Amino acid sequence: MKTVADKWKMKRVVTGGLLVLSVGLAVLYACRNLLLRSAVEARLERIEKDMQLDIACRELCFDGVRRVRLEGLSLVPADRDTLLDLDLLKVELSLWGLVCGRVDVKRVEMEGLRLDFLKQGGEANYDFLFVSRQGPDGTGGKEPAVTVLAHTDYARRTDWLLDAVFDLLPADARLADITVHEQNDSNSVELRIPELCIRDRRFESRITFEENGCLQHWYTSGEVNPSDKRVTVSFGAPDLTVPYIGRRFGADVKFDSLRCSFARVDGGGKIRIVGQAKVDGLQVYHRRLSPEAVSLDHGAVDFHVQVENDAIQLDSTSTVRFNTLRFNPFVRAERVLPDGGIHSWHFIVSVRKPWFQAEELFGSFPSGLFEHLEGMKVDGELAYDGFLDVDFSRIDSLRIGSELKSRNFRILKSGNSDLRKMSGEFEYTAYEDGVPVRTFPVGPSWNHFLPLDSIPLTMRTAVLQSEDGAFFYHQGFLMDALREAMIYDLKKGKFARGGSTISMQLVKNVFLNRNKNLSRKLEEALIVWLIETGHLTSKQRMYEVYLNIAEWGPMVYGICEAADFYFAKRPSQLTLEECIFLASVIPRPKHFMWSFTEDGRLKDTQEGYFRLIGERLVVKGVITGAQAAAIDISKVVLRGRAKEWFRSDVVSRIGQDR
């Protein structure tokens, strides 16, 4: 049992402890500004040294118990123009968060923030953002940021970024007079936010963009909800033009409204992000996409993204809505490190859509994308299965597949072009660099037209074996040829080989212009599929058209003109060697002269090609083995108008063009 003395002793201890604690807190409160500046200045000195920056701050102090006040902040890269100026920043923190060692921002007030990203010639005041100031051995030096990114842990970086968004963004804030200015030589774009208010995690504002003197106003609103780990943001106003995109990428992008929301979903030890992006009234123009602006009324993506240490994956539970069309893509991008190699990318893309109404696809085409198919009405069902697997560290392992199947499919109404026109006589227009240079009928009314059965079998077979040996057996596409072409193009780093079948070449020449853009390639594939699947033109007629319109030289079209141009003969008079030579010309019809000597004789560099085609003709039963063995390329001698191309003035001019 405690005595009275013991009780008094305990009271003195408690009182003394409280007194010491009070004094300690008072000292800490009195010295809080000194401690704050000491901690911040040490950090800023390290940043200044590592990134070669000059960071100045006129005042940094506590304004009350939990509010930090900062005035007159500037950030100037070494030997560059000022990157950042900030007049005033007040940040109110949660005391309980600070006690728990967590930065929990309750309210922010900011005035007079200006960011200037300036580039003149090859120098920019933001170059330091893309350079690591510490070498891979930790001894210092410069290392390009791309090298650092090669070792990036995507899951950790994403986790850090999401935590920053949900923890640091305040529930209440007022941001006033914010300006972000970017200038590259004489081009400039400026974003201005007069005021942005956040109340109970909800925000709204008006944004003004000015690009090279052109002014436009956007309205934005949204919400940041840390409890649900969800962010929502939307932009709106009629006919918005996205700034900077045109100057940087040569594209013109407009939309009426854009809304995006996403949330972090925990579970399974992986970072998962789910959400939706929706756009209305989208218009996109880029010369490599389409010669016309492409318009999409409604588009949306319900996405499920999984972020791993070395990979980012769009799960197949994601849904893309394209007007009325819906499909579920799977996309995976993974960083790989081959044995003894450097980091590279491995991409896997697949789309599988079971049977659906055909009009869902053909009725969803954006206007401006497919000129010849606009207005087409169809009936029946379709199903699609496609995939692409390419590992850039092992390009030869590339795999690709694409199959569009039909069931009870039929065309109810043609689009802007009659896809059956090749079945009868029609007017064909040849193009040079996108400009029409010659028009002639493909049929009996043209004196240079030759029916298929009037063309020598040797000539017909030589072209088939050179261009598309399976033409009469496939449905317009050869995936093996496309795969080989893609591997070749990826190794060369450019579009050097197309992998086109005769069907694809025909559609390109008869229905489309020669402009190289994505819409033309997609439309080419669809028209080929429609003609082949619907048997709109027979294979025999398609090949007949091909041999009568193929370009065989400068302004030389069709087999009749080709035989006369090179050998002053009718096609029926061509020798075996001359047929094989003409088959070799089709891929590069304007480069024939580099295969000949000045006296018009074929160089022996094509010996291997002649032997290969000869062997294939033997397999097809067109010639005998003895005839193949007797092939003599020295018998190929120019006798027609082609000899004129060896005049010195012509050779000189073509050499300059090359």
Long-range contacts (C-beta under 8 A, 24 or more apart in sequence): 29-65, 32-62, 33-60, 33-61, 33-62, 36-60, 36-61, 36-62, 36-68, 37-61, 50-133, 50-134, 51-77, 51-128, 51-133, 52-77, 52-78, 52-128, 52-133, 53-77, 53-78, 53-128, 54-78, 63-90, 65-95, 66-92, 66-93, 66-94, 66-95, 66-98, 66-106, 67-91, 67-92, 67-93, 68-92, 68-93, 77-125, 77-126, 77-127, 77-128, 80-118, 80-123, 80-124, 80-125, 80-127, 81-116, 81-118, 81-125, 82-116, 82-125, 83-115, 83-116, 83-117, 83-125, 83-126, 84-113, 84-114, 84-115, 84-116, 85-112, 85-113, 85-114, 86-110, 86-112, 86-113, 86-114, 87-111, 87-112, 87-113, 87-177, 88-112, 92-170, 102-167, 103-167, 103-168, 104-167, 105-167, 105-168, 105-169, 105-170, 106-170, 106-171, 106-172, 107-170, 107-171, 107-172, 107-173, 108-170, 108-172, 108-173, 108-174, 108-175, 108-198, 109-173, 109-174, 109-175, 110-173, 110-174, 110-175, 110-176, 110-178, 111-175, 111-176, 111-177, 112-176, 112-177, 113-175, 113-177, 113-178, 113-179, 114-178, 114-179, 114-180, 114-181, 115-179, 115-180, 115-181, 116-181, 116-183, 117-180, 117-181, 117-182, 117-183, 118-182, 118-183, 119-183, 119-184, 119-185, 120-185, 121-185, 150-335, 150-342, 150-343, 151-343, 153-309, 153-310, 154-307, 154-308, 154-309, 154-310, 154-311, 154-312, 155-270, 155-271, 155-307, 155-308, 155-309, 156-309, 158-271, 158-273, 158-307, 159-271, 162-229, 162-264, 162-271, 165-224, 165-231, 166-224, 166-226, 166-229, 166-264, 167-226, 169-198, 169-201, 169-224, 169-226, 170-198, 171-198, 171-200, 171-201, 172-198, 172-199, 172-200, 173-197, 173-198, 173-203, 174-198, 182-244, 184-247, 187-212, 187-247, 188-212, 189-243, 189-244, 189-247, 191-243, 198-224, 201-225, 201-226, 209-243, 211-243, 211-244, 211-247, 216-240, 216-241, 216-243, 228-263, 229-263, 229-264, 229-265, 230-261, 230-262, 230-263, 231-261, 231-262, 231-263, 232-259, 232-260, 232-261, 233-259, 233-260, 233-261, 234-258, 234-259, 234-260, 235-259, 239-281, 249-286, 250-286, 250-287, 251-284, 251-285, 251-286, 251-289, 252-283, 252-284, 252-285, 252-286, 252-293, 253-282, 253-283, 253-284, 253-285, 254-281, 254-282, 254-283, 254-284, 255-279, 255-280, 255-281, 255-282, 255-283, 256-280, 256-281, 257-281, 262-303, 270-306, 270-307, 270-308, 271-306, 271-307, 271-308, 272-304, 272-305, 272-306, 272-307, 273-303, 273-304, 273-305, 273-306, 273-307, 274-303, 274-304, 274-305, 275-302, 275-303, 276-300, 276-301, 276-302, 276-303, 277-301, 277-303, 287-517, 288-516, 288-517, 288-518, 289-517, 289-518, 289-519, 290-368, 290-369, 290-517, 290-518, 290-519, 290-520, 291-515, 291-517, 291-519, 292-368, 292-371, 293-368, 294-366, 294-367, 294-368, 294-369, 294-519, 295-366, 295-367, 295-368, 296-322, 296-323, 296-366, 297-323, 297-366, 298-323, 299-323, 310-334, 310-335, 310-336, 311-335, 316-350, 316-352, 322-364, 323-363, 323-364, 323-366, 324-360, 324-363, 324-364, 325-360, 325-361, 325-364, 326-360, 327-351, 327-353, 327-384, 328-352, 328-353, 336-391, 336-393, 338-393, 338-394, 341-393, 344-391, 344-392, 344-393, 345-391, 345-392, 346-390, 346-391, 346-392, 346-393, 347-388, 347-389, 347-390, 347-391, 347-392, 348-387, 348-388, 348-389, 349-387, 349-388, 349-389, 350-386, 350-387, 350-388, 351-384, 351-385, 351-386, 351-387, 352-384, 352-385, 352-386, 353-383, 353-384, 353-385, 354-383, 355-381, 355-382, 355-383, 355-407, 356-381, 356-382, 356-383, 357-381, 357-382, 358-382, 358-406, 358-409, 368-519, 369-519, 369-522, 369-523, 370-415, 370-519, 370-522, 370-523, 370-526, 371-416, 371-417, 371-523, 372-415, 372-416, 372-417, 372-419, 372-511, 372-512, 372-523, 372-527, 373-415, 373-416, 373-417, 373-523, 373-526, 373-527, 374-415, 374-416, 375-413, 375-414, 375-415, 375-416, 376-411, 376-413, 376-414, 376-415, 377-411, 377-412, 377-413, 378-409, 378-410, 378-411, 378-412, 379-408, 379-409, 379-410, 379-412, 380-406, 380-407, 380-408, 380-409, 380-410, 381-406, 381-407, 381-408, 381-409, 382-406, 382-407, 382-409, 383-407, 390-486, 390-490, 392-490, 395-487, 395-490, 395-491, 396-487, 398-483, 398-486, 398-487, 398-490, 399-483, 400-479, 400-482, 400-483, 400-486, 401-479, 402-477, 402-479, 404-529, 406-533, 409-533, 409-534, 410-534, 411-530, 411-534, 417-511, 419-511, 419-527, 419-530, 419-531, 419-534, 419-536, 420-536, 420-537, 421-510, 422-506, 422-510, 422-531, 422-536, 422-537, 422-541, 422-542, 422-545, 423-536, 423-537, 423-538, 423-541, 426-510, 428-509, 428-510, 428-549, 430-509, 430-549, 430-551, 430-557, 431-513, 431-514, 433-514, 434-513, 434-514, 434-515, 437-555, 438-555, 438-557, 440-557, 442-545, 442-548, 442-549, 448-548, 448-558, 448-560, 448-561, 449-548, 449-558, 449-560, 450-547, 450-548, 450-558, 450-559, 450-560, 450-571, 451-544, 452-540, 452-541, 452-543, 452-544, 452-547, 454-571, 454-572, 455-547, 455-559, 455-571, 456-571, 456-572, 456-574, 456-579, 457-622, 458-574, 458-576, 458-579, 458-617, 458-622, 458-623, 459-547, 459-559, 459-571, 459-574, 459-579, 459-582, 459-583, 460-543, 460-547, 461-617, 461-620, 461-622, 462-579, 462-580, 462-582, 462-583, 462-613, 462-617, 463-547, 463-550, 463-582, 463-583, 463-586, 464-502, 464-543, 465-583, 465-613, 465-616, 465-617, 465-620, 466-583, 466-584, 466-586, 466-613, 467-502, 467-505, 467-583, 467-586, 467-587, 468-501, 468-502, 468-503, 469-616, 471-501, 471-502, 471-503, 471-539, 471-543, 472-539, 472-543, 474-501, 474-503, 475-529, 475-532, 475-533, 476-501, 476-503, 476-504, 476-528, 476-529, 476-531, 476-532, 477-501, 477-503, 477-504, 477-525, 477-528, 477-529, 501-528, 502-542, 502-543, 502-546, 503-528, 503-531, 503-532, 503-542, 504-528, 505-546, 506-542, 506-545, 506-546, 507-531, 509-549, 510-545, 510-549, 550-586, 551-586, 551-589, 552-582, 552-585, 552-586, 552-589, 553-585, 553-589, 553-590, 553-592, 553-642, 554-589, 554-590, 554-645, 556-589, 564-640, 564-641, 565-640, 565-641, 565-642, 566-592, 566-638, 566-639, 566-640, 566-642, 567-638, 567-639, 567-640, 568-639, 568-640, 568-641, 569-639, 569-640, 575-635, 576-614, 576-623, 576-627, 576-631, 577-610, 577-631, 577-632, 577-633, 577-635, 577-636, 578-635, 578-636, 580-609, 580-610, 580-613, 580-614, 580-631, 581-606, 581-610, 581-633, 581-636, 583-613, 584-609, 584-613, 592-642, 592-645, 593-642, 593-645, 593-646, 593-651, 593-654, 596-638, 596-646, 598-646, 600-637, 600-638, 600-639, 600-642, 600-643, 600-646, 601-634, 601-636, 601-637, 601-638, 602-633, 602-634, 602-636, 602-637, 604-633, 606-633, 607-633
